[in-house]
């Protein structure tokens, strides 16, 4: 099932969920506007593009899956697993995708966080008195993709001065999507949409496609309407 709040990292085809939610999740948007002094007019402000967002939060990596606040009981990993992942993200010199899912009383909120980020810095501290638990803090920065297209020119066989230009596309190869998917332990609609449809934001589409079956299983429960169960067969398209 999908809980009210969840933080995920997706990197090179692997998606992990942080085992405990932070008490605060901060998104900071700075300004790059410039101010100048003009004769007879005084101070003016020149509006610039919005800088990259900065994200920070801190939480705990529990060493015991029986803690009541652990969100990953079915896929429990010890703290060293996450510490190694943080190090891997930092050393890779590549962006990692950050996804935060949120739920309102009516269901999943439309206010989702799904962006590429870089690990700017992080701190990990072993907790005294809680054997094996680690506290950590992460400072992330939004990453904007950029790049150039490669052009190759071929000599024309005619007397014309026109040139043939081949543009190499970096468009990914579309994989074949199966018609159905059987829910496994630890699955959420977002994870299934991400892994099977290459886009986690399509979890609402999956719900709408399987609404009758999902609503039937969740009837007379207090679970989110997006809750799914092991063994359910979901249509993907």
C-alpha positions as CSV (number, residue, x, y, z in Angstrom):
1,X,0.0,0.0,0.0
2,X,1.0,3.6,-0.3
3,X,1.2,5.6,2.9
4,X,0.3,9.3,3.3
5,X,3.8,10.5,2.7
6,X,6.8,8.9,1.1
7,X,10.3,9.9,-0.1
8,X,11.9,8.0,-3.0
9,X,15.2,8.2,-4.8
10,X,15.5,6.7,-8.3
11,X,19.0,6.2,-9.8
12,X,20.0,4.1,-12.8
13,X,16.9,2.0,-12.8
14,X,16.8,1.3,-9.0
15,X,14.2,3.0,-6.8
16,X,14.6,3.1,-3.0
17,X,12.3,4.5,-0.4
18,X,13.6,6.2,2.7
19,X,12.5,4.2,5.8
20,X,11.4,7.1,8.0
21,X,9.8,10.4,7.0
22,X,11.5,13.6,8.1
23,X,9.7,16.0,10.5
24,X,10.3,18.8,8.0
25,X,10.9,19.0,4.3
26,X,12.3,22.3,3.1
27,X,12.3,23.7,-0.5
28,X,14.2,27.0,-0.8
29,X,13.9,29.2,-3.8
30,X,16.4,32.0,-3.9
31,X,16.5,35.1,-6.1
32,X,19.0,36.1,-8.7
33,X,17.5,39.5,-9.3
34,X,19.9,42.5,-9.6
35,X,19.4,46.0,-8.2
36,X,21.0,49.1,-9.8
37,X,21.0,52.8,-9.0
38,X,19.9,55.1,-11.8
39,X,20.4,58.8,-11.9
40,X,17.2,60.7,-11.1
41,X,15.3,57.4,-10.8
42,X,16.9,55.8,-7.9
43,X,17.1,52.0,-7.2
44,X,15.6,49.6,-9.7
45,X,15.3,45.8,-9.8
46,X,16.1,43.8,-12.8
47,X,14.3,40.5,-12.7
48,X,16.4,37.4,-13.6
49,X,15.5,33.7,-14.1
50,X,14.6,31.7,-11.0
51,X,17.7,29.9,-9.6
52,X,17.8,26.2,-9.0
53,X,15.7,25.1,-6.0
54,X,17.5,23.9,-2.9
55,X,16.0,21.0,-0.8
56,X,17.0,19.9,2.6
57,X,15.7,17.5,5.2
58,X,16.9,15.2,8.0
59,X,15.7,12.0,9.5
60,X,16.7,8.6,10.9
61,X,17.9,5.3,9.4
62,X,16.5,2.7,11.8
63,X,18.4,-0.5,12.6
64,X,15.2,-2.3,13.6
65,X,12.2,-2.9,11.3
66,X,9.9,-3.4,14.2
67,X,9.9,0.3,15.1
68,X,6.3,1.4,14.5
69,X,7.3,4.3,12.3
70,X,9.3,2.3,9.8
71,X,7.7,2.5,6.3
72,X,9.7,-0.2,4.6
73,X,8.9,-3.2,6.7
74,X,8.4,-5.5,3.7
75,X,11.6,-4.3,2.0
76,X,13.7,-3.4,5.1
77,X,17.3,-2.4,4.7
78,X,19.8,-1.7,7.4
79,X,21.3,1.8,7.7
80,X,24.5,0.8,5.9
81,X,22.5,0.2,2.7
82,X,21.3,3.9,2.6
83,X,24.7,5.3,3.6
84,X,26.3,3.4,0.7
85,X,23.6,4.7,-1.6
86,X,24.1,8.3,-0.5
87,X,27.8,7.9,-1.2
88,X,27.1,6.3,-4.6
89,X,24.9,9.2,-5.6
90,X,27.5,11.7,-4.6
91,X,30.5,9.9,-6.3
92,X,28.6,9.2,-9.5
93,X,28.6,12.9,-10.6
94,X,25.2,12.2,-12.0
95,X,21.7,13.5,-11.0
96,X,19.3,11.4,-9.1
97,X,15.5,11.6,-9.3
98,X,13.7,12.7,-6.1
99,X,10.1,11.8,-5.8
100,X,7.9,12.8,-2.8
101,X,4.3,11.5,-2.7
102,X,1.7,13.2,-0.5
103,X,-1.9,12.3,0.4
104,X,-4.8,14.6,1.4
105,X,-8.0,13.4,3.1
106,X,-9.5,12.9,-0.3
107,X,-6.6,10.8,-1.7
108,X,-3.3,11.5,-3.3
109,X,-2.6,15.2,-3.5
110,X,-1.8,16.9,-6.8
111,X,1.1,18.6,-5.1
112,X,3.9,16.1,-5.9
113,X,7.7,16.6,-6.0
114,X,9.3,14.8,-8.9
115,X,12.6,16.4,-10.0
116,X,16.2,15.6,-10.8
117,X,18.6,16.7,-8.0
118,X,22.3,16.5,-7.1
119,X,23.6,15.6,-3.7
120,X,25.3,18.8,-2.5
121,X,26.3,17.5,0.9
122,X,25.1,15.1,3.6
123,X,25.9,14.3,7.2
124,X,25.5,10.9,8.9
125,X,25.7,10.5,12.7
126,X,25.6,7.3,14.7
127,X,23.0,7.7,17.5
128,X,24.1,7.0,21.1
129,X,21.7,5.0,23.1
130,X,19.9,3.6,20.0
131,X,22.2,0.8,18.9
132,X,22.7,0.8,15.2
133,X,20.5,3.7,14.3
134,X,21.9,6.6,12.3
135,X,20.7,10.1,11.9
136,X,21.4,11.9,8.6
137,X,20.8,15.3,6.9
138,X,20.7,15.8,3.2
139,X,21.2,19.0,1.2
140,X,20.0,18.7,-2.5
141,X,20.0,21.0,-5.4
142,X,17.7,20.9,-8.4
143,X,19.4,19.7,-11.6
144,X,18.4,21.0,-15.1
145,X,19.3,18.8,-18.0
146,X,21.2,20.4,-20.8
147,X,23.2,19.3,-23.9
148,X,23.9,19.8,-27.5
149,X,23.0,17.9,-30.7
150,X,25.7,16.4,-32.8
151,X,25.5,17.3,-36.5
152,X,27.3,15.4,-39.3
153,X,27.7,16.9,-42.7
154,X,27.9,14.8,-45.9
155,X,29.3,16.1,-49.2
156,X,26.6,16.5,-51.8
157,X,27.0,14.5,-55.1
158,X,25.2,17.2,-57.1
159,X,26.6,20.5,-58.2
160,X,24.2,22.2,-55.8
161,X,25.6,24.0,-52.8
162,X,23.1,22.4,-50.5
163,X,24.3,20.0,-47.8
164,X,22.8,16.9,-46.2
165,X,22.6,17.1,-42.4
166,X,22.2,14.1,-40.2
167,X,21.0,14.8,-36.7
168,X,21.8,12.2,-34.0
169,X,18.9,11.8,-31.6
170,X,19.3,10.9,-28.0
171,X,15.7,9.9,-27.8
172,X,15.4,6.7,-25.6
173,X,14.2,3.4,-27.2
174,X,10.7,2.7,-26.2
175,X,10.4,-0.7,-24.4
176,X,7.4,-3.1,-24.9
177,X,4.9,-2.6,-22.2
178,X,3.0,-5.7,-21.0
179,X,-0.8,-5.7,-20.9
180,X,-1.1,-6.6,-17.2
181,X,1.0,-6.6,-14.0
182,X,0.7,-8.8,-10.9
183,X,1.2,-6.8,-7.7
184,X,4.2,-8.0,-5.5
185,X,5.2,-7.2,-1.9
186,X,6.4,-3.6,-1.5
187,X,4.7,-2.4,-4.7
188,X,2.8,0.9,-4.9
189,X,1.0,2.4,-7.9
190,X,3.7,4.9,-8.3
191,X,6.5,2.3,-8.3
192,X,4.5,0.2,-10.9
193,X,4.0,3.2,-13.1
194,X,7.6,4.1,-12.9
195,X,9.0,0.6,-13.5
196,X,6.4,-0.5,-16.1
197,X,5.4,2.8,-17.8
198,X,8.7,4.7,-17.3
199,X,6.8,7.5,-15.6
200,X,5.8,7.4,-11.9
201,X,3.4,10.3,-12.3
202,X,1.1,8.0,-14.3
203,X,0.0,6.2,-11.1
204,X,-3.3,8.1,-11.3
205,X,-3.8,6.7,-14.8
206,X,-3.2,3.2,-13.5
207,X,-5.8,3.8,-10.7
208,X,-8.4,5.1,-13.2
209,X,-7.8,2.1,-15.5
210,X,-8.3,-0.4,-12.6
211,X,-10.7,1.7,-10.5
212,X,-13.4,-0.9,-10.2
213,X,-11.1,-3.6,-8.9
214,X,-9.1,-1.4,-6.6
215,X,-12.2,0.3,-5.1
216,X,-13.8,-3.1,-4.5
217,X,-10.8,-4.3,-2.5
218,X,-10.6,-1.0,-0.4
219,X,-14.4,-0.9,0.3
220,X,-15.2,-0.6,4.0
221,X,-11.6,0.1,4.9
222,X,-9.9,3.3,6.0
223,X,-7.1,2.8,3.5
224,X,-6.2,5.3,0.8
225,X,-8.1,4.7,-2.4
226,X,-4.8,4.1,-4.1
227,X,-4.0,1.1,-1.8
228,X,-3.2,-2.1,-3.8
229,X,-2.7,-5.7,-2.6
230,X,-0.3,-8.5,-3.3
231,X,-1.7,-10.8,-6.0
232,X,-3.9,-8.2,-7.7
233,X,-3.7,-8.2,-11.5
234,X,-3.6,-4.7,-12.8
235,X,-4.2,-3.5,-16.4
236,X,-1.4,-1.4,-17.7
237,X,-3.0,-0.1,-20.9
